[in-house]
Amino acid sequence: MTTTQATYVRTAPIPLAQLTPFPGNAKRGDVGTILTSLARNGQYRSLVVRETDPDTYVILAGNHTTQAIAAHGPGDCGMTVQADGEERPCGLCLNQPWEPAARCEVVTCDEETARRINLVDNRSSELGTWDEQALADLIGGLDDLGGTGYTDEDLGDLLAAIEEAAAEEEPPEEEQQPTAPAPAATPGAPDTATPATTPAAAGALAPPLPPPPGHVLMTLTYLPPDRDEAARLVAAARELFPAEGAPEIVLRALRALTALMDSRHAHDGVVTVAALLKAAGVDQT
């Protein structure tokens, strides 16, 4: 008997051979990202399937998870993952003999309800929004981003967008108040008139100097506290490398940062100070 609302029946592991994709499913998911997550995290969420006949089920939610499990295939995949500094088996097959199956929430319902469930499951996530700062905190709090669907580049783009939005929200600086004209000097008296205040004297930032021939200007935007910290760090670095200007110091730091991020994909994940200095182009002789 079918009902107009989904009625829960049971939870069970079901072989992929008994699962049928939802007819006309309009969503196109990233199967590779899902498979990476399954290998790292295991199947943390059940499929929702509609029981139509004994041993026959139509997938209402989780069609691409099913495709990812099928892409893994039977048997030991031989893949391991790094987690908390140790090597762990694949979250699907556990590096053991295995026949592809998925944990499923089995329901009964009519055709129209089945279609509504498929549509809302695909649509509801698209209607949500992000708290970008909370998202950055979640991503940044992980030692590695395996199985999250995010990359280091994604985190960098997210932080840049947050900084840009914060800069746009900053109130404009108060306009400089015009100074009173200096009193007229008495003939023969010493000149004691106060000079007019200039933008540089008032602490305003001077316009950037034109770059030397063959160079280009690049702008980095910071929040005020970050700007001050960056200036202090560059000044400290210039004391160690007095012959170099700030642009060269920043470039070398970026090279070292890239080498550090690349080391995450190395077999042992270890990078030495010597390797960082070499990547930065620092002469160690």
C-alpha positions as CSV (number, residue, x, y, z in Angstrom):
1,M,0.0,0.0,0.0
2,T,1.3,3.5,-0.9
3,T,0.6,6.7,0.9
4,T,0.7,10.4,0.0
5,Q,3.4,11.0,2.6
6,A,6.7,9.1,3.0
7,T,6.4,6.4,5.6
8,Y,9.6,5.1,7.1
9,V,9.9,1.3,6.9
10,R,13.4,0.4,8.0
11,T,17.1,1.0,7.6
12,A,19.2,-1.6,5.9
13,P,22.3,-2.1,3.7
14,I,21.1,-2.8,0.2
15,P,23.3,-4.1,-2.7
16,L,23.7,-1.7,-5.6
17,A,22.2,-4.2,-8.0
18,Q,18.8,-3.7,-6.2
19,L,18.9,0.1,-6.4
20,T,17.4,2.1,-9.4
21,P,18.3,5.7,-10.1
22,F,15.4,8.1,-9.9
23,P,13.9,8.4,-13.4
24,G,14.7,11.8,-14.8
25,N,16.9,13.0,-11.9
26,A,17.8,16.6,-13.0
27,K,20.8,17.1,-10.6
28,R,24.3,16.7,-11.8
29,G,26.6,16.1,-8.9
30,D,30.4,15.9,-8.5
31,V,30.8,12.1,-8.1
32,G,34.6,12.4,-7.7
33,T,34.3,14.7,-4.7
34,I,31.7,12.4,-3.1
35,L,33.9,9.4,-3.6
36,T,36.8,11.2,-2.0
37,S,34.6,12.0,1.0
38,L,33.4,8.4,1.2
39,A,37.0,7.1,1.2
40,R,38.0,9.6,3.9
41,N,34.8,9.8,6.1
42,G,32.8,6.7,5.2
43,Q,29.1,6.7,4.4
44,Y,27.9,9.1,7.1
45,R,24.4,9.7,5.6
46,S,21.9,7.1,4.4
47,L,20.3,7.1,1.0
48,V,16.5,7.5,0.9
49,V,15.0,4.9,-1.3
50,R,11.4,4.0,-2.2
51,E,10.4,0.4,-1.9
52,T,8.3,-0.4,-5.0
53,D,8.5,-4.2,-5.1
54,P,10.3,-6.8,-2.9
55,D,14.0,-6.3,-3.5
56,T,13.4,-3.3,-5.8
57,Y,14.1,0.2,-4.7
58,V,14.1,3.6,-6.4
59,I,16.6,6.2,-5.1
60,L,14.9,9.4,-4.0
61,A,17.9,11.1,-2.4
62,G,21.5,10.1,-2.8
63,N,21.7,9.2,-6.5
64,H,25.3,10.6,-6.8
65,T,26.4,8.8,-3.6
66,T,25.3,5.6,-5.3
67,Q,27.3,6.5,-8.4
68,A,30.3,7.2,-6.3
69,I,30.0,3.8,-4.5
70,A,29.6,2.1,-7.9
71,A,32.7,4.0,-9.1
72,H,34.7,2.5,-6.2
73,G,33.7,-1.0,-7.3
74,P,33.9,-4.3,-5.5
75,G,36.9,-5.6,-3.5
76,D,39.8,-3.9,-1.8
77,C,40.6,-0.6,-3.6
78,G,44.1,-0.5,-2.0
79,M,43.7,3.1,-1.1
80,T,44.4,4.5,2.3
81,V,43.9,8.0,3.8
82,Q,46.0,10.1,6.2
83,A,44.0,11.2,9.3
84,D,45.3,12.6,12.6
85,G,48.9,11.7,11.6
86,E,48.1,8.0,10.9
87,E,47.3,5.9,7.9
88,R,43.7,4.6,7.8
89,P,41.9,2.2,5.4
90,C,39.4,3.4,2.9
91,G,36.1,4.3,4.5
92,L,34.1,2.2,2.1
93,C,35.8,-1.1,1.7
94,L,38.1,-0.9,4.7
95,N,40.7,-2.5,2.4
96,Q,38.9,-5.8,2.7
97,P,36.9,-8.0,0.3
98,W,33.7,-6.0,-0.3
99,E,30.5,-6.1,-2.4
100,P,29.2,-2.6,-3.2
101,A,26.2,-1.8,-1.1
102,A,24.7,1.4,0.5
103,R,23.0,2.0,3.8
104,C,19.5,3.1,3.0
105,E,16.5,4.5,4.7
106,V,13.6,2.6,3.1
107,V,10.2,4.5,2.7
108,T,6.9,3.9,1.0
109,C,5.0,6.7,-0.8
110,D,3.1,7.4,-4.0
111,E,4.7,8.6,-7.3
112,E,3.9,12.3,-6.8
113,T,5.4,12.3,-3.3
114,A,8.5,10.5,-4.6
115,R,8.9,13.2,-7.2
116,R,8.5,16.0,-4.6
117,I,11.1,14.4,-2.3
118,N,13.6,14.2,-5.2
119,L,13.1,17.8,-6.2
120,V,13.3,19.3,-2.7
121,D,16.3,17.2,-1.7
122,N,18.2,18.7,-4.7
123,R,16.8,22.2,-4.3
124,S,16.9,22.9,-0.6
125,S,20.7,23.1,-0.4
126,E,20.8,25.6,-3.3
127,L,18.4,27.9,-1.4
128,G,20.6,28.1,1.6
129,T,23.3,30.8,2.2
130,W,26.6,30.9,3.9
131,D,28.0,32.7,6.9
132,E,31.4,33.1,5.2
133,Q,33.4,33.9,8.4
134,A,31.9,30.8,10.1
135,L,32.8,28.7,7.0
136,A,36.4,30.1,7.0
137,D,36.7,29.2,10.7
138,L,35.5,25.7,10.1
139,I,37.8,25.1,7.1
140,G,40.8,26.8,8.7
141,G,40.5,24.7,11.9
142,L,41.4,21.5,10.0
143,D,45.0,20.2,9.6
144,D,44.1,19.0,6.1
145,L,41.1,19.4,3.8
146,G,40.8,15.9,2.6
147,G,37.2,14.7,2.2
148,T,35.7,18.2,2.7
149,G,35.3,19.2,-0.9
150,Y,37.5,22.3,-0.3
151,T,41.1,23.1,-1.2
152,D,43.7,25.5,0.1
153,E,42.9,27.7,-2.9
154,D,39.2,27.8,-1.9
155,L,40.1,28.9,1.6
156,G,42.4,31.6,0.2
157,D,39.7,32.9,-2.1
158,L,37.2,32.9,0.8
159,L,39.5,34.9,3.1
160,A,40.2,37.4,0.3
161,A,36.4,37.8,-0.2
162,I,35.9,38.4,3.5
163,E,38.6,41.0,3.6
164,E,37.3,42.7,0.5
165,A,33.8,42.9,2.0
166,A,35.1,44.2,5.3
167,A,37.0,46.9,3.5
168,E,33.9,48.0,1.6
169,E,32.0,48.4,4.9
170,E,34.6,50.6,6.5
171,P,33.3,54.2,7.0
172,P,35.2,56.8,4.9
173,E,37.9,58.7,6.7
174,E,36.8,62.1,8.0
175,E,37.7,64.9,5.6
176,Q,40.7,67.0,6.6
177,Q,39.5,70.2,8.2
178,P,40.9,73.3,6.5
179,T,43.5,75.1,8.5
180,A,43.2,78.8,9.4
181,P,45.4,81.1,7.4
182,A,48.7,82.1,8.9
183,P,48.7,85.6,10.5
184,A,50.5,88.2,8.4
185,A,54.1,88.7,9.3
186,T,55.2,92.0,10.8
187,P,57.9,93.7,8.7
188,G,61.3,93.2,10.3
189,A,59.9,90.6,12.8
190,P,61.1,87.0,12.9
191,D,58.9,84.6,10.9
192,T,56.8,82.8,13.6
193,A,53.9,81.9,11.4
194,T,52.7,78.3,11.7
195,P,53.1,76.5,8.3
196,A,49.9,75.2,6.7
197,T,49.2,71.5,7.6
198,T,49.9,69.2,4.7
199,P,48.4,65.8,4.1
200,A,51.7,64.1,4.8
201,A,52.1,66.0,8.1
202,A,48.5,65.1,9.1
203,G,49.3,61.4,8.8
204,A,47.5,60.8,5.5
205,L,49.0,58.2,3.2
206,A,51.1,59.7,0.4
207,P,50.2,58.6,-3.1
208,P,52.3,55.7,-4.3
209,L,55.5,56.5,-6.2
210,P,55.6,55.4,-9.8
211,P,57.3,52.0,-10.2
212,P,60.8,51.8,-11.6
213,P,61.2,51.0,-15.3
214,G,60.3,47.3,-16.0
215,H,58.3,47.0,-12.7
216,V,54.5,47.0,-12.0
217,L,52.5,48.0,-9.0
218,M,50.6,45.3,-7.0
219,T,48.1,46.2,-4.3
220,L,47.4,44.1,-1.1
221,T,44.4,45.1,0.9
222,Y,44.3,44.5,4.7
223,L,42.1,45.3,7.6
224,P,43.8,48.0,9.7
225,P,45.1,45.7,12.4
226,D,46.4,43.2,9.8
227,R,48.0,46.1,7.8
228,D,49.9,47.2,10.9
229,E,51.0,43.6,11.7
230,A,52.1,43.1,8.0
231,A,54.1,46.3,8.2
232,R,55.9,45.2,11.4
233,L,56.7,41.8,9.9
234,V,58.1,43.3,6.7
235,A,60.2,45.7,8.8
236,A,61.5,42.8,10.8
237,A,62.3,40.8,7.7
238,R,64.2,43.7,6.2
239,E,66.4,43.8,9.3
240,L,67.5,40.2,8.4
241,F,67.8,40.9,4.7
242,P,68.8,44.6,4.7
243,A,69.9,44.5,1.0
244,E,66.5,43.6,-0.2
245,G,63.3,45.7,-0.6
246,A,59.9,44.8,0.8
247,P,58.6,43.4,-2.6
248,E,61.4,40.8,-2.8
249,I,60.8,39.8,0.8
250,V,57.1,39.3,0.2
251,L,57.8,37.3,-3.0
252,R,60.2,35.0,-1.1
253,A,57.7,34.5,1.7
254,L,55.1,33.5,-0.9
255,R,57.5,31.0,-2.5
256,A,58.1,29.4,1.0
257,L,54.4,29.3,1.7
258,T,53.8,27.5,-1.6
259,A,56.5,25.0,-0.7
260,L,54.9,24.4,2.7
261,M,51.4,23.8,1.1
262,D,52.9,21.4,-1.4
263,S,54.5,19.5,1.4
264,R,51.1,18.4,2.6
265,H,50.9,16.1,-0.5
266,A,54.3,14.6,0.2
267,H,54.5,11.0,1.5
268,D,55.7,12.0,4.9
269,G,54.3,15.6,4.9
270,V,57.5,16.9,6.4
271,V,59.3,20.0,5.2
272,T,62.6,21.3,6.6
273,V,63.7,24.9,7.2
274,A,66.5,24.3,4.6
275,A,63.9,23.2,2.0
276,L,61.8,26.4,2.7
277,L,64.8,28.6,2.4
278,K,65.8,26.9,-0.8
279,A,62.3,27.3,-2.2
280,A,62.4,31.0,-1.2
281,G,65.6,31.5,-3.1
282,V,67.7,32.4,0.0
283,D,71.4,31.8,-0.4
284,Q,72.5,29.6,2.5
285,T,76.2,29.7,1.8
